[in-house]
Amino acid sequence: MTTATLRPYVMRVVFWAALAFAVTMALLPHPPITLSDNDKFQHMLVFGMLTILAVAGYPEAELLRIGERLSFLGALIEVLQSIPSLHRDCDIRDWVADTLVIVVVLLVVVAYRKRVAI
């Protein structure tokens, strides 16, 4: 197996590990790690990175499908954060921030792929 064919598999492992870590931190009542005091910044940083990792790990996947599924994950996290015993806040603006950064990253990927194809 060459490096070029091995790369997507490695990125898939990194993607799923990052996804598991992000969901765990999002659902812990008091996460031990915070990236910033700004909640929206944290959401955008995490979902931006997840989008990059998903595109790198699944280069053959439709970008629209990647965006749809990651946006759905953001919405699901917000719904789960409404569980009272988690002591977390459910905020639709967090989901909007997640989806916005997903779209921006995917637009950059589209532009990059067009540029490389020229």
C-alpha positions in Angstrom: 0.0 0.0 0.0 1.4 3.4 -1.0 1.3 6.5 1.1 -1.3 8.0 -1.2 -3.7 5.0 -0.7 -2.9 4.8 3.0 -3.6 8.5 3.8 -7.5 8.3 3.6 -7.5 5.4 6.0 -5.3 7.2 8.5 -7.5 10.3 8.2 -10.6 8.2 8.8 -9.2 7.0 12.1 -8.2 10.5 13.1 -11.7 11.8 12.1 -13.5 9.2 14.1 -11.3 9.7 17.1 -11.8 13.5 16.9 -15.6 13.0 16.5 -15.7 10.7 19.6 -13.7 13.2 21.6 -15.9 16.1 20.5 -19.2 14.4 21.3 -17.9 13.2 24.6 -16.8 16.7 25.6 -20.1 18.2 24.3 -22.1 15.8 26.5 -20.1 15.9 29.7 -21.7 18.0 32.5 -18.4 19.7 33.2 -15.9 19.1 30.4 -12.3 19.2 31.7 -11.0 20.7 28.5 -12.2 24.0 27.0 -10.5 25.6 24.0 -11.8 29.1 24.7 -14.3 31.0 26.9 -16.2 31.8 23.7 -18.7 28.9 23.1 -19.4 29.8 19.5 -15.7 29.9 18.7 -15.3 26.4 20.2 -18.2 25.1 18.1 -16.8 26.6 15.0 -13.3 25.4 15.6 -14.4 21.8 16.3 -16.9 21.5 13.4 -14.4 23.2 11.1 -11.8 20.6 12.0 -14.3 17.7 11.8 -15.2 18.9 8.3 -11.6 19.0 7.1 -10.9 15.6 8.6 -14.1 14.1 7.0 -13.2 15.5 3.5 -9.6 14.2 3.9 -10.8 10.8 5.2 -13.6 10.3 2.6 -12.3 12.0 -0.5 -14.8 10.1 -2.7 -17.8 11.2 -0.6 -20.2 13.9 -1.9 -19.4 17.2 -0.1 -23.1 17.9 0.3 -23.5 14.6 2.2 -20.6 15.3 4.5 -22.1 18.8 5.2 -25.5 17.3 5.8 -24.3 14.7 8.3 -22.1 17.0 10.2 -24.8 19.6 10.5 -27.2 16.9 11.7 -24.6 15.9 14.3 -24.5 19.5 15.5 -28.2 19.6 15.8 -28.3 16.2 17.6 -25.7 17.4 20.1 -27.8 20.5 20.9 -30.9 18.3 21.4 -28.9 16.0 23.8 -27.6 19.0 25.7 -31.1 19.8 26.6 -31.2 16.8 28.9 -31.5 18.3 32.4 -29.1 15.9 34.1 -26.2 17.0 31.8 -26.5 20.6 33.1 -25.7 21.9 29.6 -27.5 24.5 27.5 -29.3 23.8 24.3 -28.8 26.7 21.9 -30.0 26.7 18.3 -27.3 29.4 17.6 -24.7 26.9 18.4 -26.1 24.6 15.7 -26.2 27.6 13.3 -22.5 28.3 14.0 -21.7 24.6 13.4 -23.5 24.6 10.1 -22.1 28.0 9.0 -18.5 26.8 9.5 -19.2 23.5 7.8 -20.5 25.4 4.7 -17.6 27.7 4.7 -15.0 24.9 4.9 -16.8 23.0 2.1 -16.9 26.0 -0.1 -13.1 26.4 0.4 -12.7 22.7 -0.5 -14.7 23.2 -3.7 -12.6 26.2 -4.7 -9.4 24.3 -3.9 -10.5 21.3 -6.0 -11.4 23.5 -8.9 -8.1 25.3 -8.7 -6.1 22.0 -8.6 -8.1 20.6 -11.5 -7.0 23.5 -13.8 
